[in-house]
Amino acid sequence: MSKNCTIRTQSELSREFTQLIDAEVGIGFKVELAGESQARPDTVSLVLDGQTYRFQVWYSLKPSLSELESLVAVGRTPPPLVVAPHLSPRVLDFCRHHRLSAMDLNGRAYFRAAGLLVDSPANPERDFRFELEPRDIFVGKSARIIRALLTDRARVWVQNDLMTRTKASSGLVSRIVKHLTREGFVEKTGTRDFRLRDPLALLDAWAQSDNFARRTRTLRYSVFRWDPVYLAYQLKKLASDNGISVAFTQWVAGWLRHPYTEPEVVSAYVSQIPSDKVLAGSGLRPVDDAGKVWFHVPDDDGLFIETQIVRELPLVSDAQIYLDLLKTGLRGPDQAAALRNWDGFCQP
């Protein structure tokens, strides 16, 4: 049964959980509830091959890593079962690592006890979320906030700084920061201050979610003369002369930041594609495949907010270079790994 719902309160969470385990568990064995009432169960019993495993239900509209750490540290009998509208990959990984049982309303289930291991994926026909949980923090203006944070992995921020820098609303910045804090990517350093707690884990989460082809439109061109840095300077001038924003990425940007592989392509984000006349006058000929010059038109021009200047050339941020290299050929992943492992990565 397909079901889509926004959960606002713990009572709604409890009610939907009861209905889920009554009808749609799908993990291959009987589930019984025991508690003061069926409307608000407090204990789940799994019966498998005559063996009963009991768990104390711990409801959370949006579980945070700090809360889960406390839950693990205290220890309970029977062991806890975290129940949430939606378990993020970050939270689920934590539960697996600490043998903490968890289940969400989408049918995703992880149960762990002596002699018991259940690890079941979500039902694709269910889509439950907590009302205040961002759906995707790596797109649009939400991505601007992530990109800004990763420009300086050691910086202490306040929300007003991010609002001004990203042109995002105070409400969006607040929701994203709270979400990142709950997920353990960000930590508070004062009443209003915060900083990244685990920048590389945040980058990995972004990489896992990223779809380059969906967020860009790419056009490719051939050129007669191949000198990547010289060509980058020529493209910078072409963009400037025609009122086009430009920021270099992928191989040439990675090489300029931390040389590892020779650039095979000069690629850049542009706010618009130059006219055919301008392209022809610059010796750029459109091609369907390969090509030595790639122009990427992003779906959000906020990408141009976070640029850095190296040898008088505008480059996208280190995190963006890394993402853009990961799923390319021509040794792009090798350059990405070298950049990530460099001491200066994601630092001004």
PyMOL commands that set and color helices and strands:
alter all, ss='L'
color gray80, all
select helices_A, chain A and resi 10-23+65-74+89-97+140-149+159-166+170-182+199-209+212-215+228-241+250-257+276-281+301-305+318-326+332-341
alter helices_A, ss='H'
color red, helices_A
select strands_A, chain A and resi 3-7+30-34+43-48+51-59+80-84+101-104+109-113+116-120+126-130+186-188+194-196+216-222+246-249+266-270+285-287+293-298+307-310+313-316
alter strands_A, ss='S'
color yellow, strands_A
deselect
rebuild
show_as cartoon
